[in-house]
């Protein structure tokens, strides 16, 4: 069997934890399985590097940030190879250049295009554990790129798909996918199985267990995913196309505090205005989530939408630079917001889910600013200070208070 294992930053945060991962991989290897290991940077390394760069230059070029941040994973994989060698296990560490993980040229949020499998296949044939840097790739300019925060998950799934692995195991500091973040909601419950679609929506809406693009890729290529703890041997959560468990009303509640609201007011109420606005943002890789358009009045309308907080300045600048072409009166932003989402395939056949969610928010005095829905998701925008309280209230309403 060929198994791809991915360990996050907390799982390799210090020498003791690195050795713990090395021993687990050695056990897999001793069972006769081929192992490809994907690692994130140790602990808070990426955050520390980013903080240092921002202190030196708050508007540091994205290319240079990628050059800087990719050093974290290279440290992790080299130390892991050294740890495995100390256990008598043959291993080799490879970075994005050595594997040749080709990506698009968008610094800070690149997408994988192609993986050269030859080097990995050769090393596996020599019965080595292959340790690959997560989170990074190489673009057509021979520059390092990064895949966005959490991108090591995507690296692992992409390798599993390219190598036709028998399993892809994602190890974190929690033992699976929960109905909510257990660090915020004490009564959160572990889910034994969840569909790709539900996991994708939860990940997109702020659940930090998996990178959303990794779930998207797993669904596309049918990669069997298991989310497990790096600290124990519990079964974890299986992510797959169809689950065998009975549908719950909802599968989970997600909180995203990295959100911002932008309002463009006084737009001309005519065809093509929304296209002009969102096309400019799309061409500059600014992702938009919730969109709300007001009813036209006096030949004008307002459009509000949400973006990631780090994209606010870019979005405002692009809109202002194209004011004459888009034609609007004013643009404002608000970073004091949070997105709360409920996700579940069960809501398609159960009326009253939205009402139950809104009642939970009303019961704790939380006002809703914007609402967005899909077939299996309802998302609302609230004040950032209300985010955790809203998450607990909604979770209690659907899953009961277990305290």
N, C-alpha and C positions, 0 to 999 in steps of 0.2 A: 504493500500500500504506500501511496505517496500522500503525506499529510503536510499541509501548510499551517503553521502556528504563528500567530501574531501576539506579541506582548507589548502593552502600553508602557508609558513612562514610569508610573508608580511601581509597576512590576519589576523594573530594572533600576529602581531609584538609588540603590546603594550596593555595596559589595555583597552583602548577605543575600539580597534579592536576586542579584545576577547569578550567584551560585545556585539558588533555588531553581531558577529557570533552567540553568545548565543541567542540573540533575534531572529535571522533568523531561527535557529533550533527550538526555542520555538514556532514560528508561524507554522512551519511544524507539529510539535507535536500536537498543538492545533487543527489542521485539522483532527486529528485522525490517522495520519500516524505513522508507526514505523520508527525510525531514527537511523542509525548507522553513527557515525561521525568519520572520520579519519583526524588526524592533523599532520602537520610537526612541527619542532621546531620553536620557536618564532624568527621572523626576521632573523638576521645574526648569530644566536646562533651557528649553525653547523660550519660556517666559522671561528668564533672566537675560538671555541674549537679546531678546526683543526690547526689554526695558532699557538695557544699556545703550542700544542703538537709538532709541527714542530720546534718551537723555542727551546724547551727543547731537542728534539732529532729528527733531520732531517730524520732519518731512523727508526722512531717509528714502532714497530711491529703492523701489521694490526689487530691482535686480540685485542690489547689494544686500538687501535683507535676505533674499533667498540664498545668496552666496554664504551669508553668515549662518543662517539657521540650519542649513544642511550639515554643518559640522557636528551638531548634536547626535544625529543618528550614526554618523561615521565613528564617533567615540563608542557608542553602545555596541555596535556590531563587532568592532575590534576587541573590546573587552570580553564579549561573549565568546568569541573564538578562542581567546586566551583561557577563559574559564573552562571551556570544553576540553581544551588540550590538557589542562591540569587533571581532568578526570579520565584521560586516556582515550578521548573520543576525537577522531579526525574531523576537523571543521575548517571552513574558510569563510572569511567575511568579504562581501562584495558591495560596492556602492553603485549608484545609478549609472555611472559611466561604464563600469566594468560589466554590468548586466546588460546595459544599453536599454534603459527604460525611456523610450521616446515620448515626449509630451508636446502639447501646444505651447505657445510662447507667452502665455499670460502669467507673468511673475506673481507669485503669491496665491494663485488659484488655478494652476494649470490642470489640464486633463490628459490622462494617459492615452496615447495613440497606438503604441506598439511595444511589445516586449520581445527582445531577442532571447530565445530560450537555449541557444546552443551552449553557452558557458555553464549555465545551471545544470543542464543535462549531463555535460561532461563531468562536472564535479560530483553529481549524484552517482554517476556510473563508477566513480572512484571510491564510492561508499563514504562520502563526506557529508556532514551536516552543512547545508549551505545557508549562510546568514546574510540577509539582504537588508539594506537601509530602507526603512519605510519613509513615506511622506515626500519623496523627492523623485525627480526625473531629469532628463536632459532635453533641451529644445534644439531647434535646427541651427541655432547660432553657437552651439556647443556650450551653452550656459546651463548652470543648475537652475531648476525650477522647483517650487514646492506645490503640493496638491491641496493646500488649505488645511486648517487645523483639524486634526483627526484623520488626516490623509493616509496614515499608515494602514488603517483598515482597508482603504481602497487598494493600496499596494498589495496587500495580502490576498484580497479577492481576485484582483487582476492576475496575480501569479497563479492562483489556484485554477482560474479559468484557462489561462494560457498553457499550463502544464497538465491539464485534465486531472487535477488532484482528486483523491478519493474523499477528502474532507478538508474543510477550512475552519480552524478553531481560533476564535478571537478571545484572548484572555485579558481580563480587566481586574479592577480592585473590588468589583461586586460579582456575586456568583450567578449572573444571568440578567435577563431583562425584567424589570419590575413594572407594576402598574403606575408607579410614579417614582421619582428620585427618592430612595429611602433615606437620604441625608436630610431631606426637607420634609418628607411625609413619613412619620414613624410607622404608620399602618400599611405601608406599601407592601404588596405581595409579589412574589416571584411568579413569572409566567413560564409554564413548561414548553409551550409551543406558540408561535405567532407567525402570521403570514408575511411574505415579503412586502405586500402593499401596506399592511398595518405598520410594520417596522419602518418602512420608508417614510410614512407620514409622521410617525413619532420622532424619527431622527431629524427630519426636516424641521419639525416644530420645536426642537430644542432638547429632546432626550439625548444625553451625551454618551450613551452606551456604544452606538455605532455611527460612523460617518455616513451621511445620507447617500453619497455617491457609491459607497461600497455596497449598500443594500440594492441600489438601482442596478449595479453591475451583476450582483449575485442573482437577481431575478432574471436579468437578460440572458445570462449564460447557464442558469440552473445550478449554481454553485451551492452545495449544501453547507449551511453556516451553523455553527454552534458558538454561543456566547458563554464563557465559563470564567470562574475565578482563578487567578494565578496563585492564590493563597491556600486553596483547599481542593479537594477532588470531587466536589458536588457535580451533579449532572448538568446543570446550566440550562440554557434556553435554546431550543432548536428554531431556526428561522427557515421557513420553506414555503412552497407554493400553496399547499392546502394543509390545514391542521386537522388532527383527529379529535381534538377536544371540542366540547359543545361551545357554541358561540356565546360569549358574554355580551352584555349590552354594549359595553365599551372595553377596549383592551388596555387603555392607559391614559394618563394625563401628563402633558408635557408643558414645561415652562421655558420660555426663551426671553432672557433679560437683555440680550444683545440685539435689541430692535430699536428702530427710530421711525417716527411718522413724519412724512413730508406732505405738505398741502400746497397745491398750486391753484391760486384763486383768480377769478376773472378771465378764464379761458373763453375764447370764442365758441359759441354753441353751434358748431358746424361739423360736417363729416371730416375725418382725417386728423383732428386735433389730438385725440388720444394716441393715434399711431405716431405722430410727430414726437410727442413727449416720450413715449416708452421705447421708440426706436432709437432715440439718442442714447438712452440709458443702456439699452441692450448692446449697442455697438461698442460701448465702453465697459462691458462686463459688469454692470450693476444689476444685481438680481432684485426683482420686485416681488413682494408677496401679496398681502391684502390690498385690494383696490376698491375704493368707494367713490362713486361719482354722484354729485348732487343733481337734482332736477334743474333743468335750464330755467333761467330767469333773466329778463331784460337782455336776451341774446348772449348771455354768458353762463358759464357753469364752473364748478370747482371740482378738482380731483385730488383725493388724498390716497396715499399708499404707504406701505412700510418697506424699509430696506434694512440691511444689517447696519448696526451703529457705525462701524468703521467706514461705511460707504457714504455716509451723510454728506461730508464735505465735498466729495467728488460729485455726487448727484446734484447738490445745490449749485456748484460751479458750472456743471454742464447745462443745467436748466437756465441759469442766468446768462451764460454765453450765447444761448440760442433764443433769447427772449423775443427778438424781432420776428424770428421764423415761427416760433410756437404761438406767440401773441398771448400774453397773460398780464395781469395787473400786479400780482404779488406772489412770492413763494416763501413759506415758513417751514421750520423743522422743530421737532420735539423729541429729545432722546430720553425723556422721563417716562418711558412706556415699557410694558412687557406684554408678550403674547402668551396666552393660555389656550391650550388646545386639548380636546378630547378626540380619541381615535378609536374606531372599532367597526369591523364589518357588520356587527350585530345591529347597528343603528339603522341600517337600510330597511329592516323589517319590523322595527319597533318605533311607533310614533311617540312623541313626547320627550325625546332625548334632549332636544334644545331647551325645551321648557324647564326640564329638570336641572340643566346646567345653569340657566339664567336664575332659577329660583335659589340655587345654592349661593350664587353671587349676591343676590338681593338679601338673603338671610344674614350676610355678614357686612352689608352696607357698601358693596363695591359697585361702582358705576362702570358701564361698558362704553368704550369710545368707538370701536369699529367691530364689525362681525364679518367673518368669511366662512363659507361652508363648501364641502364637497360631498361625494357619496358616502365617505367613511370618516369625515373629519369636520369638526366645528372649531373655529378659532376666534377668540375675542381679544381685543386690545384693552388693557387696563393701565392704571398708573403703576410705575415700577415698584413703588413702596408697597403696593397691594399684591404683588405677584405671588409670594409664598403663601400668604393668607388665602388667596383665591385658589391656589393649587390644593391646599388642604381641605378647603370647603367643598370643592368639586369632587375630590377623591372620596371624602366622607359620604357625600350624597349618593355616589354610585357603588362604592365598595363597603360602606359602613365604617364607623369609627372603631378601630380595633384596640384603642388605648384602654 
